[in-house]
């Protein structure tokens, strides 16, 4: 099968076409013929050599795919060959075939093309598990999303708005119109506006999703309302910061974070079940929409990663094994 390989750790130019044997599904797994794979931030980090795959996982990049199930392990009865699915993977998505835990598959939602469904799982699993899974959902509260135009951000904006939150999102320039179109009450141009001032005028943020880090950590604390929860899932501006913890105590803040890939398989399965129950029907009713910016071929993987690194996209970047 055709794959996208890393020649060595490094920049986007280290990606090249390779060939490997087609995997066989192990116990509890299905084999998917890949229609498309999502490009995500962790792929870039792994390509640079800083995010090794979990033990037993494929060393290939790619944390989400869509496609057709072509084989199932003997102990899998929840899916059958011919089923069209999207799936969360532990790696291996940049290939024509990938073996996936059957519990981490979801049907392609009605109203979403099979290709576009490739960009759903990594972001929806991440946003749902960090913000809403087993949490009290309180309509009317203020949700602040950083990086509102990207894959994670566009997902959080849509979900938050559909769940009844007043969504504020940071972005830049023309992306502000895009984010407002997704349902944000207020798109904040981080180049010309201060999100701390804007959120304070709105009474403070009750829930914050941050992928930036750096000086945003201290600013998030300033922007938060009492009893707020701040969730850190990436550090594009750096993870080593100095902050004053006194406001955390005085405001009774919860500052937390996680990485999805290292969570137990049973946890991901529980999130998949929750998404299927609570979120996938929103696609069927037209209340949520996949946000595909561009689809590249496997041969264009370098170009896809360059676009991702420059943040020159809105929504998701996909790779397809077909030209």
C-alpha positions in Angstrom: 0.0 0.0 0.0 1.0 3.6 -0.6 2.1 5.6 2.5 3.4 9.0 3.4 6.7 8.4 5.2 9.1 10.6 7.3 12.6 10.3 5.8 13.9 11.6 9.1 12.6 14.0 11.8 12.5 17.6 10.5 10.6 20.1 8.4 7.8 19.4 5.9 10.3 18.5 3.2 11.1 15.2 5.0 7.8 13.7 3.9 7.9 11.4 1.0 5.9 8.6 -0.7 6.6 5.1 0.6 5.3 1.5 0.3 4.4 -0.9 3.1 2.5 -4.2 3.5 -1.2 -3.8 4.1 -1.9 -4.2 7.8 -4.2 -6.9 9.2 -6.7 -6.1 11.9 -5.8 -7.4 15.3 -8.4 -8.4 18.0 -11.0 -5.7 18.4 -9.9 -3.8 15.2 -11.3 -3.1 11.7 -9.3 -2.4 8.6 -10.3 0.8 6.7 -9.5 1.6 3.1 -8.7 5.2 3.5 -10.7 7.8 1.5 -8.9 10.7 3.3 -6.9 11.5 6.4 -6.9 14.7 8.5 -3.8 16.8 9.0 -3.5 17.9 12.7 -1.1 19.8 14.9 0.2 16.6 16.6 1.3 15.3 13.1 3.6 18.3 12.8 5.0 17.8 16.3 5.6 14.1 15.6 7.2 14.9 12.2 9.7 17.2 14.1 10.6 14.2 16.3 8.9 15.4 19.5 5.8 13.3 19.8 6.5 9.5 19.6 3.6 7.2 19.0 2.3 5.1 21.9 3.6 1.6 22.3 2.2 -0.7 19.7 0.9 2.1 17.5 1.9 2.7 13.9 4.8 5.1 13.4 3.1 6.6 10.4 1.5 10.0 10.9 -2.3 10.5 10.8 -4.7 10.5 13.7 -8.0 10.4 11.9 -9.4 9.0 8.7 -12.6 8.3 6.8 -13.2 5.4 4.4 -14.7 1.9 3.9 -14.3 -1.0 6.3 -12.9 -3.9 4.3 -12.2 -6.4 7.0 -13.0 -7.0 10.7 -11.3 -9.0 13.4 -13.3 -12.1 14.4 -14.4 -10.6 17.7 -15.9 -7.4 16.1 -19.6 -7.5 15.6 -20.4 -3.8 15.7 -19.2 -3.2 12.1 -19.1 -5.1 8.8 -17.2 -4.9 5.5 -18.8 -2.2 3.4 -19.6 0.2 6.2 -18.6 3.8 5.6 -17.0 5.3 8.7 -14.8 8.0 10.1 -12.3 7.0 12.9 -9.9 8.2 15.4 -6.5 6.4 15.1 -3.4 6.1 17.2 -1.3 6.7 14.1 -1.1 5.2 10.6 -3.7 7.5 8.9 -1.3 8.6 6.1 -1.7 5.3 4.3 -4.1 3.6 1.9 -5.2 1.2 4.6 -5.2 1.6 8.4 -6.2 -0.8 11.2 -8.3 1.0 13.9 -10.0 0.1 17.2 -13.5 -0.7 16.2 -14.8 1.2 19.2 -13.2 4.4 17.9 -15.2 4.4 14.6 -18.3 6.4 14.0 -20.6 6.3 11.0 -20.1 9.1 8.4 -22.8 11.5 9.5 -25.8 12.1 7.2 -25.2 15.4 5.3 -21.4 15.0 5.4 -19.4 13.6 2.5 -17.2 10.6 3.2 -14.1 12.7 2.2 -15.0 15.6 4.5 -15.8 13.2 7.4 -12.0 12.5 7.6 -11.6 15.9 9.3 -14.1 15.2 12.1 -12.8 12.7 14.6 -9.6 14.3 16.0 -11.2 17.7 16.5 -14.6 16.5 17.8 -13.1 13.9 20.1 -10.6 16.5 21.4 -13.1 19.3 21.9 -15.9 17.2 23.3 -13.7 15.3 25.7 -12.0 18.4 27.1 -15.0 20.8 27.2 -18.2 18.9 27.5 -17.8 15.2 28.2 -19.0 14.4 31.7 -19.2 18.2 32.4 -22.2 20.3 33.2 -23.3 22.1 30.1 -24.7 25.5 31.0 -26.3 27.5 28.2 -25.8 31.2 28.4 -22.3 31.0 29.8 -19.3 32.7 28.0 -17.0 30.4 26.1 -13.7 31.8 24.9 -12.0 29.8 22.1 -8.4 30.7 21.0 -7.5 30.0 17.3 -11.1 30.1 16.3 -10.5 29.6 12.5 -8.5 26.4 12.8 -9.7 22.8 13.0 -10.0 22.7 16.8 -11.3 26.3 17.0 -13.9 26.0 14.3 -15.2 22.8 15.9 -15.3 24.4 19.4 -17.1 27.5 18.0 -19.8 25.5 16.3 -20.3 23.1 19.2 -20.4 25.8 21.8 -22.9 27.9 19.9 -25.2 24.9 19.3 -25.1 24.0 23.0 -26.2 27.5 23.9 -22.9 29.2 24.9 -22.1 32.8 24.1 -18.9 32.1 22.1 -16.0 34.5 21.8 -13.1 33.5 19.6 -9.7 35.0 18.8 -8.5 35.0 15.2 -7.1 37.6 12.8 -8.2 39.7 9.8 -10.6 38.2 7.4 -10.8 35.1 9.5 -13.1 37.1 11.9 -15.9 37.0 9.4 -15.5 33.3 8.9 -15.6 32.7 12.7 -18.7 34.9 13.1 -20.3 32.9 10.3 -19.7 29.7 12.4 -21.8 31.1 15.2 -19.4 33.2 17.4 -21.1 36.1 19.1 -17.8 38.0 18.9 -14.7 37.4 16.8 -11.7 39.1 18.4 -8.9 40.2 16.2 -5.9 39.4 18.4 -3.7 41.6 16.3 -5.7 44.8 17.1 -7.9 43.9 20.1 -7.4 42.8 23.7 -9.5 39.7 24.4 -9.0 40.2 28.2 -10.7 43.6 28.0 -13.5 42.3 25.8 -14.3 39.3 28.0 -14.1 41.4 31.2 -16.7 43.8 29.6 -18.9 40.7 28.9 -18.6 39.6 32.6 -15.7 37.2 32.1 -15.2 33.8 30.5 -16.7 30.8 32.2 -14.9 28.3 30.0 -11.7 28.9 28.0 -10.1 26.6 25.4 -6.5 27.5 24.6 -4.0 26.2 22.1 -1.6 29.2 22.3 0.0 29.1 25.7 2.9 31.6 26.3 1.6 34.9 27.6 -2.0 33.8 26.9 -1.8 31.7 30.1 -1.7 34.7 32.4 -4.1 36.6 30.2 -6.6 33.7 30.3 -6.6 34.0 34.1 -7.3 37.7 33.9 -10.2 37.1 31.4 -11.8 34.3 33.5 -14.9 34.8 35.6 -15.0 33.3 39.1 -15.3 29.5 39.1 -14.2 29.3 35.5 -12.5 26.4 33.9 -9.5 26.9 31.6 -8.4 24.0 29.3 -5.0 23.9 27.7 -4.5 21.5 24.9 -1.5 22.9 23.0 1.3 25.5 23.5 1.9 27.1 20.1 3.6 30.1 21.8 5.5 28.0 24.5 4.7 25.9 27.5 7.1 27.5 30.0 5.6 30.5 31.6 5.6 32.5 34.9 2.2 33.3 36.4 0.8 34.7 39.5 -1.3 32.0 41.2 -3.1 34.3 43.6 -6.0 35.1 41.1 -6.4 31.3 40.6 -7.1 31.0 44.3 -9.2 34.1 44.6 -11.3 33.2 41.6 -11.5 29.5 42.4 -10.3 28.7 38.9 -9.7 25.2 37.4 -6.7 25.2 35.1 -6.4 21.8 33.3 -5.3 20.2 30.1 -4.8 16.9 28.4 -3.5 15.0 25.3 -6.0 12.7 23.7 -3.6 10.2 22.1 -2.3 8.9 25.4 -5.8 8.5 27.0 -6.9 4.9 27.6 -8.7 3.2 24.7 -11.8 2.7 26.9 -12.0 6.5 27.5 -11.9 7.2 23.7 -14.6 4.5 23.2 -16.8 6.3 25.8 -16.2 9.6 24.1 -17.1 8.0 20.7 -20.4 6.8 22.2 -21.2 10.2 23.6 -20.5 11.9 20.3 -22.7 9.4 18.4 -25.6 10.1 20.8 -25.3 13.8 21.4 -23.4 15.4 18.5 -23.7 13.3 15.3 -27.5 14.0 15.1 -26.6 17.7 14.9 -24.9 17.0 11.6 -28.0 15.2 10.4 -30.2 18.1 11.2 -27.8 20.6 9.5 -26.8 22.3 12.7 -23.2 21.3 12.4 -21.1 21.2 9.2 -17.7 19.8 8.3 -15.1 22.5 7.7 -12.7 21.3 5.0 -10.3 24.0 3.7 -8.4 22.0 1.1 -7.7 18.4 0.1 -4.1 17.5 -0.9 -2.9 14.2 -2.4 -0.4 12.1 -0.6 2.2 13.4 -3.0 1.4 16.9 -1.8 1.9 16.1 1.9 4.8 18.5 2.2 2.6 21.3 0.9 -0.2 20.4 3.3 2.2 20.5 6.3 3.6 23.9 5.1 0.0 25.3 5.0 -0.7 23.9 8.5 2.5 25.4 9.9 1.7 28.9 8.4 -1.9 28.7 9.8 -3.0 29.6 6.3 -6.2 27.6 6.5 -9.7 27.8 7.9 -11.1 24.5 9.2 -9.4 21.2 8.3 -6.6 20.2 5.8 -7.0 16.7 4.4 -4.8 14.3 2.6 -6.1 11.7 0.1 -4.3 8.7 -1.3 -6.1 9.3 -4.6 -4.5 11.9 -6.9 
